[in-house]
Amino acid sequence: MGRPPTMPAEDPGTKADGKPAARDLDRGLLPSLMGYALRRTQSAVFADFAATFAAAGEALTPGEFGLLVLVDRNAGLSQMALARALGIDRSTLVPILDRLQGRGLLVRRRSPTDGRTHALALTPVGAKALARFAKLVRAHEARIASALSTAETRTLIELLEKVRASSL
């Protein structure tokens, strides 16, 4: 089925509004910048993550998934330790915790060793949800790494960790 006869054929280098298509933009030095490549890759990875969860009828961000994993794997983790582990400040963390607690995925309890802090834990509902989420994340990871071998994936993760560590 072709284009309706009243519509002119588009120049493959332009969109319908006459502006250049993104793939044809002169990006100058941007493609040679590691930060630019990382950001574009992060956007694509996060978009696939969101699409994976939306298709499964779930709503979760990559950051929320990481938070749930850390709480699950570190019994009684404090909010401050979690914020440090995630590389975010407490004022950013609290609304995320509020949202996840509101969904019944985690609880905050007074720490038995320090009454000034809260110990975090997954609820039974949160533990079941995390198991579902982990399956979705594994499928997402397999898809985004499908062009890489297992060794290449490991190497990429190691290289990214080197970049992160050198940026601290």
Backbone hydrogen bonds, N-H to C=O, Kabsch-Sander energy under -0.5 kcal/mol:
donor,donor_aa,acceptor,acceptor_aa,energy
7,M,4,P,-1.9
14,T,11,D,-2.6
15,K,19,K,-3.0
18,G,15,K,-2.2
21,A,13,G,-2.3
24,D,21,A,-1.9
25,L,22,A,-1.3
27,R,25,L,-0.9
30,L,27,R,-2.2
32,S,29,L,-1.6
33,L,30,L,-2.2
34,M,32,S,-0.5
37,A,33,L,-2.2
38,L,34,M,-2.8
39,R,35,G,-2.4
40,R,36,Y,-2.4
41,T,37,A,-2.3
42,Q,38,L,-3.1
43,S,39,R,-2.4
44,A,40,R,-2.0
45,V,41,T,-2.9
46,F,42,Q,-3.0
47,A,43,S,-2.1
48,D,44,A,-2.1
49,F,45,V,-2.4
50,A,46,F,-2.7
51,A,47,A,-2.4
52,T,48,D,-2.6
53,F,49,F,-2.3
54,A,50,A,-2.7
55,A,51,A,-2.5
56,A,52,T,-1.0
57,G,54,A,-1.6
58,E,53,F,-3.1
65,F,61,T,-2.3
66,G,62,P,-2.4
67,L,63,G,-2.3
68,L,64,E,-2.5
69,V,65,F,-2.3
70,L,66,G,-2.4
71,V,67,L,-2.5
72,D,68,L,-2.5
73,R,69,V,-2.5
74,N,70,L,-1.0
76,G,120,L,-1.0
77,L,74,N,-1.8
79,Q,118,H,-0.8
82,L,78,S,-2.4
83,A,79,Q,-2.6
84,R,80,M,-2.3
85,A,81,A,-2.5
86,L,82,L,-2.2
87,G,83,A,-1.0
87,G,84,R,-0.5
88,I,83,A,-2.3
92,T,89,D,-1.1
93,L,89,D,-1.9
94,V,90,R,-2.5
96,I,92,T,-0.8
96,I,93,L,-0.5
97,L,93,L,-2.6
98,D,94,V,-2.8
99,R,95,P,-2.2
100,L,96,I,-2.6
101,Q,97,L,-2.9
102,G,98,D,-2.6
103,R,99,R,-1.2
104,G,101,Q,-1.7
105,L,100,L,-2.5
106,L,100,L,-0.6
107,V,121,A,-2.9
109,R,119,A,-2.6
111,S,114,D,-0.6
111,S,117,T,-2.6
117,T,114,D,-2.1
119,A,109,R,-3.9
120,L,77,L,-2.7
121,A,107,V,-1.9
123,T,105,L,-1.9
127,A,123,T,-2.6
128,K,124,P,-2.0
129,A,125,V,-2.5
130,L,126,G,-2.8
131,A,127,A,-1.7
132,R,128,K,-1.8
133,F,129,A,-3.1
134,A,130,L,-2.7
135,K,131,A,-1.4
136,L,132,R,-1.9
137,V,133,F,-2.7
138,R,134,A,-2.5
139,A,135,K,-2.0
140,H,136,L,-2.5
141,E,137,V,-3.2
142,A,138,R,-2.4
143,R,139,A,-2.0
144,I,140,H,-2.6
145,A,141,E,-1.7
146,S,143,R,-1.2
148,L,145,A,-2.2
153,T,149,S,-2.5
154,R,150,T,-2.3
155,T,151,A,-2.6
156,L,152,E,-2.8
157,I,153,T,-2.4
158,E,154,R,-2.5
159,L,155,T,-2.8
160,L,156,L,-2.7
161,E,157,I,-2.2
162,K,158,E,-1.9
163,V,159,L,-2.3
164,R,160,L,-2.6
165,A,161,E,-2.8
166,S,162,K,-2.1
167,S,163,V,-0.8
167,S,164,R,-1.0
168,L,165,A,-1.0
